[in-house]
């Protein structure tokens, strides 16, 4: 893969050993950051261990534009994903189109196929989709990041005190919510770039995860400062931990060090999240899945798989009898999950998938600000159901450090954590009951019809004070 990442120039950089401050830029349209929904703005926060005023305001984050658009691949080269009506037609499809089988999605008639080098996979997918033996065909999408080909900067720094008392905790009324539920007994899967398991914000809060990039059982962050994807998963996971402190977090690595992934890997990871041991009768899976990532292209594969993991619409997903039985067993023992996805950072109504699938048991999340407004950079539109704090959010990054980042990537784990609080308090609720209650009980924001998640209202019955709008 060609790295399309570059660092901005930082005048008079301070030594890394002092406050670990590095200003970087993320080309929002680059595949190097592909699938990262929240590599957005940030701001300087003192990273020293001396006393700080944890209530002091942090300088505003302003996305910076001006980067030249970067031509990036939208899909894995020479790969297509095909779902057949009948498994028996696979050999004929391979022969008729000169394809090679790379992988199969369990025992389902869904296949990842390799075409000849240099094939126009968009044209090939269209041709396959017109074949009466094929239910659907698509490219194995990578896509652009939602920020939309603009530069954004963020800062590494901060400390545990700033993290614990940041504005988001008050906006979500976590003190009131935690008096009723802390998420105990619920597992939240974070599908991202991996985690730093030794970080104090995560130590003791993790269950076994998996790395679908290197395909091993160590979902650690890989890379270093300057790599586009490095630190994103740790930051996101720490925000789940803040909102649902007694929930367990299942780290699943689906993005490489450059922040790149594809929808096939994501689909595999989604199903793993709800059935990590591969035994449907054991209720060991995640009850909430957090996706601070996505693609600008609709994908039938992800819609299929989300239908499977939420256990609410799997009648529409054609599988063989054995696989169908396994799904029924998993769903019967409670193996269903709420899926929470970032809406994107386009600042307009650009559709961002899987958030824009508009499924009952899934949520699309926008970013709000401390002023009680929708963040300027946040994607919005009728398909976005909730907002959550996403601007100037302090969270963990590898090496025991902290960072201030902004974006819907930061808002998404806030809602995932809120869903975990509700699932712990109401373990018999189905995923769609959780999503509907979170939407119904959300608090008003200023200058927008979109509302901010308010788990305290659902848990305690008390409404948040109305935001003071200027």
N, C-alpha and C positions, 0 to 999 in steps of 0.2 A: 504494500500500500504506500502511496506517496504521502508523506507528511505535509500537511498544509498549515501547520501551526507555526506561529512565530511570536517571539516576545517583543513587547514594546520596549523602547529605550527608556531606562530609568536613570535620570541624572543623579550623580553622587550616591550610588547604591550603598546601603548600610550593610555591614557584615551579616551573613546569614546566621551566625551564632548569636547575634544580639537579639533582634526581634523578629527574625524570619520574615521580613517584609519583602514581598516581590510583587510588582505590578505586572500584570500580564494581560494579553488580549486574546479573545476568542473570536475567530471568524465565524459568525453565526450561520453563514451559508455553507461552511466547509464540511465535507464528509469527515474530516478529522475530528469534528465535534458531533458527528451524526448521532442522533437519538438522544443527545443531552438536551433536556428542556430548560434547564435553569443555569447554564453557564453565563450568567448575566452580570450585572453591575456589582460593585462592592465599594467598601470604603475603609479608610485606615482606622484601626483600633489598636491601642497600645497592647503589645504582646508581652510586656514584662510581667513579673510576678509581684510588683509593688501594688499597694492599694489603689483602686480606681473607683471613681464614682459610677456605679453600675447603672444609674439612672440618667447619666449624662447623654445628651443626644449625639448621634453619630452623623457625620456629614452626609448630606443627601447624595444619592447615587444617580448619576445622569448617564444613560447609555450614550456612547460616543460613536457617531457615524463617520463615514468618509472612506471606509475600506473599499477597494475595488472589488466587484463581484468576482467570485472564484468559481470556475467551472469544476464541478465535482461529479463523480459517478453517483447515480441514484440507486444502483443495484449491484449485487455481486456479479462479476463478469461471467457470462456463459451459463448462468444458472436460472432455472425456472422451477416453480412449485406448482404441482398439478394435483387436483383431486378428481378421481375417477368415480363414475357411478358403480363400476364393477371392478374388483381386484383382478379378475381373470383377463381384463383387457390390457394389463400393464405391458406384457411382452410385445403385443402388437403395436402399442403406442411407441415403445422404445424403438422398434424396428422401423416403423413408418416415418419417424421424425429424426432418426439417427441420434438418439439420446442414450445416455448411460445413467443407471441408477446410482445415486449418491447416498440416499438415506430414505427411511420410511418413518412416518409419524406413528410409532407404536405399531398396532396391527390395523390401523385405519387406512383407507385407500387414498392417503395423502402422501405425495412423494416429492423429494428434492432431486431434480434431474440436471445432468450436465449436457450441454450442447457442444458443438464443435467450437474451437477457439475463434473468437471474433464474431460470433453470432449476434445479430440484433435481437436481444431477448425480448424487447417490447413487441416486436413484430411476431416473434415466435409464440409468445404468450397469447396474442390475439388470434393467431392461427389455431393454436391448441384449443382455445376457449370455444371456437366455432365447431370443434369436432363433437359429434353427438355422444361420444363415449366419455367426454370430459365434463365434469360438473363446473369446475373453474380452473383457470390457469393464471398465474401472475409471475412477475419477476421476484427474485429474492431481494427485497428492497433494503436499501441502506438509508437513503434520503438525506435531506438537509436538516440542520438544527432549526428550531422554530424562531430563533432570533432574526433570521432573515438577512444574512450577508451584511451585518454591521459589526463593528468592533465594540466590545464591552470590556470594562476593566473591573478587577476586584482586588482585594487586599488580604494577605495572610496576616493574622494577628488576633488579639483578643485573649481572653482567659475564661476560666470556669465561672467566675463571678458575673461577668458580662453575659455569658451564655444563660446562666440560671435566672437572671433578672431582666432579660431583654423584653422589649415591648410586646412581643408576640404572646408571652405568657399571660400578660394582663388582658390583651385583646380577646384571648380565648377563655378567660376566667378559669384558668387551670386549677387555682386553689379551690374554687367551689366544685369543679368537676371531680377533682381527686378525692374530695370528701365522700364521694359515692363510688367511684370506680377509678382504679389505676391501671386497668388492662390486664390484671393477673389472670393467667390461664389462657391467654390469647397469643398466638404467634402471628407476627407481621412479616411477610416476605418482602425484602427490598431487592428488586431486580435492577442492577446498576453496575458500577465499575468495581465492585468488591468493597471490602472494609479493612480498616486497621483494627484487628480484634483486640489489640493491647491498649487502645486508647481508653483513658479513664471514663469517657462518656459511654463506652460500649462494653467495658469489661464486666463479665458476669451476666450480661443481658442477651448473649447470642446462643442460638442453637446451631446444630450442624447445617452447613450450607453446601453449595456446590459451585464449581467454576465451569461454565459452559464455553468459555473461550479456550482454555487450555485443557478442558475436559478432565478435571481431577477434583478431589474433595477439599481443595484449599482455595476458598474464595477471597484471598487477600488482594488488596490493591497492588497493582504492578506498575512500576514506572517511577518517576521522580518529578520534582517541581519543574514545570515547563512542558510536561506532557498534558495534552488537553483533557484527558479523562481522569487524571490522577487526583484523588481526593474527593471527587464528586459523590461516590457511594458512601464514604465515611461521613461526609457532611449530611447527606440525606438521612442515613440511619440514625445519626445523633438527634435529629429533629423528631423522628418517631419516638425515640427514647425519652425525649423531653415531654412530649404530650402524653404518652402512655408508659410511665416509668417502670411498671411491673410487667409489661408485655415482654415477650421474647421476640427477638429479631432473627430471621433466617436470611443471611446474606447469600444472594445468588448473583454471580458475576456473569453478565451478558455483554459488557462493553470492554474493549481492550484499552490499553494505556493511552490510545489516541481518541478515546471516546466513541469508537466505532463498533457497530454490531449489525445484525441483520434480523429479519423477522422470523426466519426459521429457528434460529437460536432462541429468540424471545418466546416463540410458541412452545418449544421444548421446556424452557424454564418455567413458564406459566403452569404447565401441567405438573412439573416436578414440585412446584411450590405447594400444591394441594395434596400430593401423594409422594412424599420424598423417599419412602422406603419401597415404593412400587407394590405395596400390598393394600389393595383398596379397602379391606375390612378394618384396617387400623386407622384411627382418627389422629394422625400425627401431622397433618398438614396445616398450612397457614389459613387463618380465617380472614385475613386482609392482605392484599397485595398492593404494593406501592410502586408506581411506574413513573419516574421522573425522566421520561424519554418518549420517543415516538417518531413518526414519519409523516410527511406531508401527503402521502398517497394512501388511499383507502386500500385495505388488504383483507380479502375474504378469509385468509388463514387466521388472522388474529381474532376476527369476529367469531369464527368457528370455535376457537380455543377458549375465548372468554365465555362463550355459551356453555362450554364444558365445565369450566372451573366454578361458575356461579350456580350450577345445578338447577337453573330455572328455565332453560329453553333448549335443553339438549335433545328434545324430540326432533328438532330441525337439523341435527347433525348426523349425517349418515355414517354409521360405523358397522363393522361386522358384529355378529351376535355376541361373541366372546367379549369384545371390547365394550359393547353396549352394556353387557351384564356387569362388567367391572365398574363402569361409571355409575351404574345404578346402585351398586353396593357402596361405593365411596360416598355418594350423595346421601344414602340412607343413614350412614353413621356420622353425618355432619361435616363431610368433606367439601364444603362449599365456601367460596371466598368472595368478599367485596373487592372489586378492582378499582383502584383510585389512580387516575392518570393526569399528567400535566397537560394543560390546555395549550401551552406554547407561549412564546415571547414575541409574537409578531406585531403586537400593538394594534391589530385590526381583527377581522373575523375569519382569517385564514383557518381552514379546517386542519386539525392536527390529530393524527390517529395513533393509538386506539381511543383517545379521549372523545373523538367526535362520533364514535359508533352509536351513541345514544341508546345504550342498553340499560334496562331497569336496575340491574345489580352493579352498575358501574357508574363512576363519577368523573366528570371533567372539572378540573380545578384551575381557577384564575388566581392571580396574586393581588393582595391588597397592601395598603400602606399604613403607617402609624397614624396618619391623618384621617383614616377611615374612608379612603377613596380607593378606587380600582387603580392599580399601578399603570402608569402610562404605557409601559412596554407590554403589559399583559394582553394576551389574546382574549377576546370577548365574543359574544354572539349568543343566539338563542340556544345553542347546543351546550353551552357552558353552564353548569348547574350551581356551582358554589365558588366562593372565593375563600382564601385563607391568607394569613400573614406570609408575605413572600419578599418584602423589601427590607434590605439591610439586616439580614438574618445571620446571627452568629451560630456557628456549628463547628463540629470537630473535623479535623483533617489529619492525615497520617503523621506519625512521629510525635504524638501527644500535643499537637498544635491546634490552633483555632483559626477560623476564617470568617469573614463577612462576605456573603454572597447574596445576590438578588435574582429572583426569577420564579416562574411557576414550579420549577424543580424544588424550591424551598417550601412553597405552599402545599405541594402534594403530600409530603410526609406529615404535615400538620393535620390534614384531613384523614390520612390513613391512621394516624394516632387516635384521632377522635372516633373513627369507626371502631378501633380496638377497644376504646372505653365502653362504647355501647354494646359491643359483642360480649364483653366480659360481664356487663350488668344484665344483659338480656340474652343468655346463651341459646335460647330457642328461636330467636328471631332469624328469619331468612335474610340473605344479603339484600334483597330488594326492600325489606322492611327497614333495614339500617339506613340505606341510602335515602329512602323516602322521608324518614324521620329527620335525618340530618338536613335535608333540603327544607322541610317544613318548619323546622325550629331555628333556622339561620337568622342572623341579626342584620338589620338594614345597614347599608353603606351609604355614603354621600354621593350624589350625582350619578347614580346608576341603579338599575332595577336588580342587579345581581346582589346577593346577600352573602354575608360572611358566616362560616360555620361557627356554631355556638353549642358545643357539647354540653355545657353546664345547663342550658335550658332543658334539653331532653332528659338529663340525669336528675335535675333538681326541680324543674318546673318553673324556675324563676327566669324572667327575661332580662337581657342585658340592658343597661341604660342606653338610651338612644344616642347615637354619635352626634357630637356637636359639629355641624357643618358650617363652613365659612361662606 
